[in-house]
Amino acid sequence: MLILILFIMVVWTTPGFAEVPASNDQEMAPPERVRIYRNPEERREAGLGKQITEWLKFGGVVELEKEWKKNIIKGKNDLENTDPELAIELGFEVDYHDWLEAEVLFAIEENGRRHYQELDEGLVGVNLDELGIKIGRLYVPFGAYFSHFVTGPLLEFGQTRGDAVLMDYTFTDSVELAAYMFNSKVDRRENHNEIDWGVNLEYVSKDESIRMGVGYLSDLAESQDELLLDFNNNFLRRVPAWNAYVLIGMTSLEVTAEILRAAHTFKEFPKNANQPFAYNLELAYFPTQSIQVATRIEHSEELMDEPKWQYGISGTWALWENMTVSADYLYGRYKNKFVFDDFDNAQTAHHFIALQLTWGF
């Protein structure tokens, strides 16, 4: 199966790409600059670059990643040396007469211990001037999750996907209001027909150098992290969440900031970890057309098993026109007696390194 996929990728790879494949969001920077994807949405759409017909695109992204993590537990070191992970996303996109769109994205992952493949997104959309409607399996617009690192920010615990209906309307070409509903995976014990919902308001400047937004989600337990999986996805009450983000781009610099917080406490969790909250600040610098250097500072409270503070540096280099290599280093410090190993020893800190080779086609 993997051999067939790699053969297809070689056939469809086209020499002469001007930069790393990018989504529309990446046009915010000068087009000659090469960078890693700044959020999960860009990563999912990055490979849609091969025009098969006037209305159909095909493409994909291949990522080979290796991670090392050294946990500091009561002065001792515990090294986690995970197997390399191969991730492939293949996508088809239909754009018919500017009013009808459809998208199908498949995700495949292999790390030596497990292998899975799934339909990541599959949707149909209609665009009528400023009004847009989408229906299908999609990531709802709750949070942007900006990051210039291989490793996603701690606040990615809010990323949410569902079988949804989404409607958005654009005002004055700069402000977009989106509202959505989706089938719940987490319900009350006596009711398995729940519907969740959310709203998002976003502003994008005319030159796309500034982007900011706020969002609200009716139940944080619906996120991809499956926060209530150990409770059979049954909740005692819904826990809403809110999110805010901003991106400011300049010629050779880019600053992003984002915050996400649960609005209430989870009654299922212990008192010191029942209202998760996190924020992430990043500064990216582009010294040349093919190099990106980024720094990160992030903080979390009551986010189970995660550090209180984490900061580090990342670099990305475009080896060729559609291939990049990236490296992260992150140092995290934990709240006292908040995270424990299998022998009830408290973890105090960690060192984390990630390497990634990315190929878009």
N, C-alpha and C positions, 0 to 999 in steps of 0.2 A: 504493500500500500504506500509506504513512504517513498519507495523507489519510483513508483508511478507519479506521485505528487512532485518529486524533485525533477523528473523528466519534463513534466508540464511546465514547471517554473523556468527551466532552461529554455524551452521552446518559446515561451512568451516574454522572456526578458529582452528588453530592447536597449541596445547601446545608445548613448547620447542623452541620457537624462541630465537635466540642468542642475538638479539638486536631489537630496533625499526625497522620495515621494512624500507628498504632503497633502493634508486636507485644506479646505478653504481657510480654516482658522490660521494656518501657518503663513498666509499671505500678509499677515500683519507686520512681518519683518521684511527687509529688503530681499527680493527674490533670489539673489545670488548667495545668500547665507545658507549654510547647511546646519541642521540641528536635530536633536532627538525630539521625538514627539512630546508635546507639552501636556497632554492629558489622554485618558483612555479613548476618548472619541477620535482624536487624531490618529492614534495607533490603529483603531479599527478601520479607519477610512484610508489610511496611508497608501495601501497597495492598489487602490482602484485606479490604475493608470494606463491600462492597455485598452485602446478603443477598438473593439471588435467590429461593431457596426456604428452607424450614426447615433443610435440610441442605447447601445449596450457597451458597458465597460467590464473588464475582468482584471483581476490582479491579486496580489497577496503580499504578506510580510512573513519572513522567516527569522526567528530569533533563537540563537544558541546562547544559553546563560549558565554561569557557574557561580556558586555562592559559598562563602566561608563565614562562619560566625563563632567567635570565641566568647563564651559566657563567663563572667567573673562571679564566682559564688563563694563567699566567705574566704576570699583570698586565693581560691583555687581556680584553675582554668579548665573549662569544658569546651572542647572544640567540636563544632558541628560542621562536618565536611560532606555536603550533600552531593548527590549525583548530578552531572550536567543535565540541563533540561532543554529540550527542543520544543519550540512552540511555533505553530504554523497557522496563519489565518488566510483563508481563500474567500474572495468576495466577488459577487456579481452586482452591478448597479444598472438600473434602467432609468433613462430620462427621456420621456416621450413628449415632444412639443412643449416643453417647459411647464406643463401642468400635471403630468402623471409621472410618478416615480415609484420605484420598487428597489429593494435591497435585500440581498441574502449573503450572510457571512457565516462561514464555517470555521470552527476553532479545533485544533488538534494539538495535544500535548503528550510528550513522552519523556520520562525522566529515569528510566531503568527499573523503577519499582511500580510504576503505574502508567497506564495509557488510557486516554479517553478522547472522544471526539463528540462534538455537539453543535447544534445550530445556535450560534451566538446571537445573531439577529436575523429576523425575517419580517419585512414590513412592506406595506403598500401605502403610498401617500398621494394626496391631491393638493395642488397649489392653485389658488384662485386669487390672483393679485397679492394683497397683503395677508390673506387668510390661508393657513395650511392645516391639513388634517392627515394624521398618520394612524394606522391601525396594524397591530401585529406584535411580535416579540421584539421589544426594544428596551434600551437603557433610558429611563425617565430622566428629564433634565433637573435632577436634584444634585447640585454641586458641580464644579468644573474639575476638581482634583488636579490642578496644575502641578507639574513637576518636570524638572530638567534632568532628573536622575533615572537610572535604571530601576531603582527601588521606589515604589510608590509611597506617598506620604501616609502617615498614621491615620489621617482622617478619611482614607479610602474605605473605612468601615461603613460609610454611608452610601456607597455606590449601590444602585438598585436597578434591577431588570425585572420586567414582567410582561405578561400578555396584556397590552394596554391600548387605549385610545387616547391620542394626544391632539390637542388643538392649539395653534399659536397664531397670533396676530401681530403684525409689525406696524408701529406708528412712526411717521416721519423718517422712515428708512434707518432709524437708529435704536429704537426701543421696541423690544419684543416681549409680549406677555404670553406665557404658555400655561395651559392647564391640562391635567391628565387624570385618568382613572385606570386602575388595573386590578386583576384578580389577585386576591390575597392568598399567600401560602401559609400565613400564620393567622390563626383564628381562635375565638373562644371555643371551649370544649363543646358547648352545646350548639355552635353555629359554624358550619363549614361553607358558607356562601357569602363571605365577607368581601367588600370592595374597599380598596384604599385609593387615595387621591393625593394630588399635590399641585402646587403652583410655582412658577418661576418668573421673575422679572429681570430682564437683562438690557443693558445699554452698551452699544458698540459705536465708537466714534467713526466719523466719515472715512478717515484714513486707516481705521482698524488698529490704531496704536494704543487705544484704551478700551478695555473691556471690564465691565463690572456687573454684578448681579446678586440677587438674593432669592432664596427659595425656601419652601416649606413642604414637608412630607408628613402625611398623617400617621405613619407607623414606621419607626426606625427598624423594627424587627424584621421588616420585609427586605432588608438589604442583602447583598450577596454574601455577607459574612455569616448569615443565618444565626443571629445572636441567640435565638431560643431553640436551637436544634436539640440541645440536651433536655429540653422540656417538651419534646414531641411537637414542636412548633405550635404550642398552645400558650396564649397569653392570659394574664389576669386582667390587664387593661392595655389599651393602646398607648404607645409612647411616641408622640410626635417629635420632630426635629426641625431645626432651621439651619440655614447655611448662607454664608456671604463670601464673595470673592472679588478680587480686582487684579487686573493685569495692566501694566504700563510698559510699553515698548519704545525704545529709542534706537538710534542707528546701530550701536554696538552693545547696548545694555538692555536687559529686560528684568523687571521686578514683578513678582507675583506674591499675593497674600491671600489666604483662605482660612475660614473658621467654620467649624461644624459642632453643633451641640444638641444633645437630647433635651427636650423641653420639660420632661418629667422624669421621674425615677422608674426603673424597672423593679417591680416588686419581687421578681424571681431572683435577683442578684443580691449579694452581700452589700451592706450599707456603704462600704468604702469603694464599691465598683458598680454602682447602679445607675449613674447618670453620666455616660461617656461624653467627653468633650476633647477637642483637639484643634490646634491651629498650625499652619505651616507658612514660613516665610522663605522665599528663595530669590537669589540674585544671580543672573546669568550674564556672562561677558563673552563676546565673540571677537577675539583678537585677530582672526583671519577669516576668510570665507569658509574654511573647512574645519575650524576648531571652535568648540564651545567649552567654557569652564563655568561651573556653577557651584554655589554654596547654599547650604540649607540650615535653618534653625526651626525646630518644631517642638511642640509641647503638648502633653496630654494629661488629662485628669480622669480618674475612674474608668480608664480604658483597660479592660482586663488583659493581663499578660503582656502589656506594652510598657516601654520606658516612659518616665515622666518628662525627660529632656532627651532630644536627639539632634545631633548636628554633624555636618560633614561636608565633603567636597566631591565633585564629580567632573569627569572630563569626557568629551565626545570628539572623535576625529573621523572625518570622512576619508576612508581609504580610497574609494573610487566613487563614481558618480551616484551610485545607488546602494552603497554599502558603508556602514559605519561600525566603529568599535567604541565601546564605552566602558568606563570603570568608575565605581563608587567606593568611597570609604565613609562609614558612619560610626559615630561613637554615641552610645546611649547610656543614660543613668536612670536607675529605677528608684521609685519611692521606697523608703525603708519598710521592709517586711510586707511588700505588696505582691511580689512574684517569687514562687518557690519551685525548686526542682522536685524530682520524684522522691527525694529523701527528706523533704521539708526543710531544705537549706535555702535561705533567702538569697536571691540574686541581686547584686549591687550594680553591675554595669555589663556592657558588651562592646566588642569590636566587630564590625561587619564589613565585608568586602564582597563586591559583586562585579563580574565581568560579563559583557554581553556583545555578541556580534550580530548585527541586524542587516538583513538584505531585503530590499523592497523591489517589487517587479510589477 
